[in-house]
Amino acid sequence: MAFTFDANDIRMASTGLEFGGDYNVKVVSAEFKGKTKNGNDYATVRFEVVDGDQQGAQITHVFMDDAETERPFRYREINAMLAGMNYQGSGELTLQGLMSQIVNQQLAVQVKKFEKSTNDGKIYYNPRIENFGKFMTGGSNPDKNNPRPSNNTATQSANGGFNPADQGMTPPPMAPQGDPFGGGF
């Protein structure tokens, strides 16, 4: 495989979104995952930014079809995504049947927040899609005043990062030193 050298094109490809903002994206993968614990169908969709200085950054979003529940609301995200794609289908859909139809479709997404998650004691901040819209002719618009917090800036403690005070609880008292049953050797 050959490539062309371009001294002006040396930025390393990034898979993580660096800033909140409004982004033109395409669907690079869409996978039906099955059912949640509550029995709702769910799927994950991976979007990739297609233009601007965040081009190549990826955003993963989980969609859930809760239309059959007493108070449905999550399925509306699916409808918003489809409207942004100018989806032309009609009638009843299933997530399982829809996923293969949306790969390579383009639309716009809005990211305002980054959700904190942990894995093996490391902290990660993942972009959270707040809204979906039609592909923007003016291009993506990152919000440089809303940077993603730094990943892995802290590690969790041995108790998995659980802090009783954060939950409004009083932590247990410390064992007295020298107590043969208190662990203070």
N, C-alpha and C positions, 0 to 999 in steps of 0.2 A: 504494500500500500504506500502511495506517495502523498506528500503534502507540500504546500507552498510556504516558504518562510516569509513571515510578515513581522518586522521588528516592532510595529505598533500594536500587535495583537499578542501580548504576552501575559495577560491576566490569567491566573489559574482558574479553572472552572470551579464554581462553587455550587454545592447542592443545597446549601442552607440559605434561607432568605435572611438578609441582613437588616432590613428595615420593614416597618409596617408601610401601608400605602395601598394604592389601587394598581392592580397588575393584569395585563393581558396574559392569559395562560392557555395551554392546550392540555387535554387529558392524555397522559402518557400510559396510564394503566388504570383499569377498573376491575375490581375483583369482588364477586359475591362471596361472602364469608359464611353464610348460614343464618342461624338464629341466635339471638341474645338469650340471656337467662330468663327474660320475660316472654320469650317466644316471638319476638319481632325479627323480621328479616333485616340483615344489615350488610353493608358493603363498604370497602375502602376504595377511594379514588385518589390517584396521585396526579397532581397538576404540575406543569413546568412553565416558568415564566419565559415568554417567547421574545421579549424585546427589552431594551434599556440596559442600564448597568447591572441589573439583577438577573439578566438573561441566564437561563440554565438552572436557577434556583428552583427547588421543588417544595411543594406543599402537599401534605397528605390530609385528607378529610374523611371522616367516617359518616356515612349516611345510614339512617334507620327508617324503615317503613313502619310507623306506629299507627297507620290509618285505621286499623281495626280496634284500637284501644278506646277506652271510655273518653279520654281527653286527648285526642291526637294533636300533635304540633310538629314533631320532627320531620314528618313526610313533606312538609312545606319547603324544607331546604332542597329536596329533590326537585320539586316543581320550580323553585327559583333557579336552580342550576339549568334545568331544561329550557326555561324561558330565555336565559342568557345565551344559550346555544342556538336559539331559534328552532327548537325541536318541532318537527312537523307532525309527529304522531298524534294519535288521539285514542281515547278509550282507556280501559283498564290496563295498567302496567304492573310488572313485577320487577323487583330489583335484579333478580337472577336473569331475566330476559333482557333487561335494559343495559346491563354493564357492557356487553360486547358492542352495543350500538353507539356508545359515547366516546370510545377511544378515538383520539385525533381530533375531536371537536374542540373549537375555540370559544372562549368567553372571557369575561373579566371577573376578578375576585377582589374583595376588599379585606385587608388584614389590619386590625387595630391593636390586637393584643398578641402576646406570646404566652402560651400556657406552660407552666413549670411541670416537669415530670422527672422521675428519677429511674435509674437503671444501674444496678451494681454499685450503688453508693454515689454515682455521678449525677449531677443535675443537668438537665437539658431544657431548653426553651423552644417550643415548637409553635410556628405561626398558626393562629386560629382564624379561620375564614368567618367573617362577620356578615358578608353579603355577596350576592352574585349579580352580575349584570351582563349586558351585551359587550362584545369586543370593542375596545375604545380606539377610534381612528387616530387619536392624538398620541397614542402610545401609553406605556405604563408610567405611573407617577409615584415613585417611592417617597415616603415621608421621612426625610433625613432627621427629623426631630423625634422619631420613634424607633430607635435602634433596638435590635434584639439584645436582651441581656446576655452577658457572657456565659457560655456553657462551662460546666465543670469548675465553677469558681469556688465550690465548697463540696465537701464530702459529708455524707451522713454519719452520725454516730453509730455505735454498735447496736443501739436499739432501733435502727432503721429510721432515725430522724424524728421519732415520736417524742414530743415534748408535752407532758401533761398540762403544763401551764397554758399552752396554746389551745387546749381543749377546755379551758375553764376549770381544770381539775387541780387539786393540791397534790404535789408529788409525795410519795411515802417518805417518812423521816429516815434519816441516815442511821445506820446501825452504830451503836456506841463502840468506840475503840476498846479492844480487849475483851469484848463479849464473845465467849466461845461459840455461841450460836449465831452471832451477827456477822461473821465473816471478816472481822477486823483483826487479822493476824498480826 
